[in-house]
Amino acid sequence: MQPAVSDKIIYEHPLNEKTRTFLRLEHLFRQVDFHMPQSSTWDSRAAITSLMDMVAIFSRADIKTDLIKELKRHQEKLASIRAIPDVNEERLEQILRELNAVSGKLQRHNGQLGQELRENEFLKNITQRSSIPGGSCAFDLPLYHFWLQQPFEQRHQEIVAWRQTLEPVFTAVSLLLSLVRGSTTPTRELASNGFFQQSLDAQSPAQLIRVGLPRESHLFAEISGGKHRFTVRFMEQSTEERATQTKLDTTFFLNCCIL
């Protein structure tokens, strides 16, 4: 779930593995950037945990190649609309320059993404112990405990340096998701008895579904889908029992992001 946009809460659902990975990376970067400036030891722990979660993602897939391919695909897609009447050429050229610059930074990045963090002995020990529930306690990792007791300025400087090694990824993911999210305008839809389903054009595959509900709504959205169709169920929250699909007709805002 994304933070509220104006008066709405936005729920997002990726329709392919690539977009799913990008959303997870964005989520982790946001966590790092929230906790990194905070001075408590718990914030330093949270920032490092998010950094190492990203390293784990990089080790499971060639994210660098995926990002470069996706940046190139967007460049070609946007370049093809130059001839469309009334297109904002100045804005289009600016986006194309950004895509080219970000792609260049990734191509110049030597080695696998996150390699510097993966080979760091201090972070490696934290990662190994963190696979055990509560495994990063002081008695398990005395060096980590010692590091956490150092002045905030020292901890912050090191976390910033570790975060900086992943900056090309953050820039690429942010730009790509911004373009995808901004590729369509929302439509107003109605879910009968809290249920909505829509077919998708397999020839123009959607990347992301976004559902907007008024902030004051007592419902939340559960989205599922794939290449050919998606469904949205609007659920009533319960603190004691499982959430159930509402019986009410529900108006909501929908973006099928195709770019």
N, C-alpha and C positions, 0 to 999 in steps of 0.2 A: 504494500500500500504506500502510495506517495503522500507527501505532505499536502495539506489543503491548498487549493488554488482558489483565491478569492473566497467565495461563499460555498465552495463545494469540496467534498472529499473525493479524491480520484483513486479508483482501483484499476490496476493494470494487470494484464495477463499476456505473456509472450507466446507467440505462435510457432516459434522454432527455437532450437537449442542455442543458436548464436545469440539471439536477442535475450534469451534467458540468462546466458552467461554475462552479457553486457549489463543487464539490470542488477545482477548479483555484485558485479564489480563496482558499479555506481553506488550501491547500498553500502559496501564496505569502505569505499573512499569517503563517503559522507560520515560514516562512523569515525574513521581516523581523524578527519578534519574537525569533527565536533570535539572529540576527546583530547586531541593533541595540544590545544592551547590551555587546557585546564591543568591546574597545578597538583591535584591530588594524585597519590600513588595508584588509586583505582582507575583514574582516567588514563594514566600511563599504561597500565595493564591492558585496558580495553583497546587502546590505540595499537599496541603491539599485537594483540590477539587478532584484530582486523587485518593488520598487515600480513600476518602469517597465514590467515585464511586466504588472502589473495595469492600468496605464493603457492598454496596448495592447489588453487584453481589453475595457475600457470603450469604446474607440473603435470596436470591431467590432459591438457590440450595445447595446441600451438596457437595461442591467442594472438601472438604477433602477426602470423600469417593471416588469420581470420580478420583482424582489424585492417590490415593493409588491403586485402581483397575487398572488404566492405567499403573502405574509403574510395577505392578505385571505382567500384560500382556506382557509388553516389556521384562521383565526378562525371562519369559517362552519362548517367541519367540526367543530371542537371545541365550538362553541356548540350544535351539534345533538345532542351526547351528554349534555347536562345532565340530561335526563329518564331516562337509563339508571340502573337501581337500582345502588346500591353505588358509584357513581362518586365519586371523591375531589373533592368540590366545591371545597374550599379550594385544592387544587393546580390544578384546572382554572381557577379564577378568576385565580390567579397567572399562569398561562401566558397567558391571554387578555389580562391587563393588560400583560404583556411584549410580546406581539405588537402590541398597540395603540400602545404607547410607541415601539417600534422603527419601526413604519410611519409614525408621526407625524414622527420624526426624518428619515426619508428624504424625506417629502413637503415638509418645510421646507428641505431641502437645495437651494439655488439652483443652477441650471445642470446641466450634464452631470457625472456622476461623474468625478473625476480631472482636472477642468478646470484647477484651480490648478497641478497638477503638469505638465500638458500645456503650459501657457503659460509655465512657468518656463524662462528662457533657458539657465540653467546645466544643468538636467536635460535640456532639449531637445537641447543639443549632445552630451551623453553618449549619449542614445538614438540620435541620427543616426550617430555613430561606432561604436556598439556593433553595428550591423548588419554591420560589417566584421569578419571573424575577427581577434581581437586588436586591434581598432580603438580600444580605450580605453587604449592604452599612453601613457606619459608624453609621448612626442614627438608623439603625435596630439592629446592633450588636456592641454596644459600647465596650464590653469586647474584642471582636475580633479586633476592631480598636485599642484598647490599646495594645493588644498583638503584633499586627503588627508594632507598634512603638518601640518595645523593640530592643535592639542590635541584630544584625544578628546572633552572636554567640549563643545567647539564643534561638532564633527561630530555628536555624539550629539544635541545640542539641535536641530539643523536636521533630522536624520532623524526625530526624534520629532514635530516640527511637521509635516513632510510626511506622516508616517504618520497623524497625528491628523485630517487632512482626509478620510481614508477610514474613520474610525471607525464611522460609521453602516452602512457596507457590512459591515465585520467583524462588528458586533453582529447584523445581520440574517442573514448567512450562517451564523454560529455557531448562532443560535437555530433556524433552519430545519433545518439538518443534524442538530442535536441531537434535534429532534422526529421527523424521519424515521428516524434510527437507533434511537430508543427506541420506535418504533411497534409493534414485534413482539418476541416472545421467540424465542431461537434453538431450532431443532429439530435433532435428531441424525439425520444422513442417511448413506447408504452409496453410494459411487461404485464400481460394478463395473468392474474393470480400469482404475480411475482415471478413469472417465467418468460424468458425471451430467447428466441433462437433465430439465427440468420446464417444463410449460406454464404460462402466465400468463393470468389473467382480463382480457381487454381492457376490460371494463366497470369494473374497479377497477384501473387501471394502477399497476403497481409503479414506484417511483422509484429504488430502489437494491437491489442484491444484496450481501450480506455473507457471506463464507465464513471460518470460523475453523478453524485447524489448530493442534495442539499445538506449542509453541515448539520442542520437540526433534525434530519431524518433519523428515525429509530431503527432503520434497516442497514444492512451491509450487503455487499455484492460478492457472490462466489462465481467466478468465471472459469469455464473450461472450454477447450477447443483445439483444433488442429488445422490442417491445410484446407479442408473443405467446408467446415462450419464451426460455429461457436455457440455456446449457450451461456446465459446469465440467469442466475437464481438470486432473488433478493430474500435475505434471511432475517428472521427476527431473533435478536440476541436473548439469551437466557443465562443467568449466572448459576443456575442449579441443574438445568437439563441441557440436552443437546439443542443447538439452534435449529429452528424449523423454517421451512419456506413459508413466506407470508401468503395469505389468501387475498390480499388487496392488490388491485391494479396499481402499478407503480410507474410513475413517470421518471425518466432519467435521461442523461446526456451520454451520447455514444460517439467515440472516435474509432474508426477502423483505419489504422495507420498502415499505408501500403508502401510508401517510398522505400 
